[in-house]
Amino acid sequence: MRAIVIAGHDGPEVLRAQARPEPAPGPGEVAIDVVYAGVNFADLKAWETGYRVPALPFVPGLEVSGRVRAVRAT
């Protein structure tokens, strides 16, 4: 999969498009093939100040739409 990875809290130069392994869903989760992604206020605050980001680099994306690829029951 491709993802935008944020490597710091500076300008747009810290944004990187990277190939990442496709995550498998954990118990009670689904994996989604994302078709559309939105950027919301929490994503911007995470980029700007580290709001609710445990460590860098991180992949933003709280709002997505797409197709369910895999389901894992609890």
Residue pairs with C-beta under 8 A, 6 or more apart in sequence:
1 19
1 20
1 21
1 22
2 17
2 18
2 19
2 20
3 17
3 18
3 20
3 59
3 61
4 15
4 16
4 17
4 18
4 59
4 60
4 61
5 15
5 16
5 17
5 18
5 20
5 57
5 58
5 59
6 14
6 15
6 16
6 46
6 47
6 56
6 57
6 58
6 59
6 60
7 14
7 15
7 16
7 56
7 57
8 14
8 56
9 47
9 48
9 49
9 50
9 56
14 47
16 57
20 59
22 31
23 31
24 31
24 70
24 72
25 31
25 70
25 71
25 72
26 72
27 72
27 73
27 74
28 72
28 73
28 74
29 72
30 68
30 69
30 70
30 71
30 72
31 68
31 69
31 70
31 71
32 64
32 66
32 67
32 68
32 69
33 66
33 67
33 68
33 69
34 61
34 64
34 65
34 66
35 65
35 66
35 67
36 64
36 65
36 66
37 61
37 63
37 64
37 65
38 62
38 63
38 64
39 60
39 63
40 62
40 63
42 51
42 52
42 62
43 60
43 61
43 62
45 51
46 52
46 53
46 58
46 60
47 60
50 56
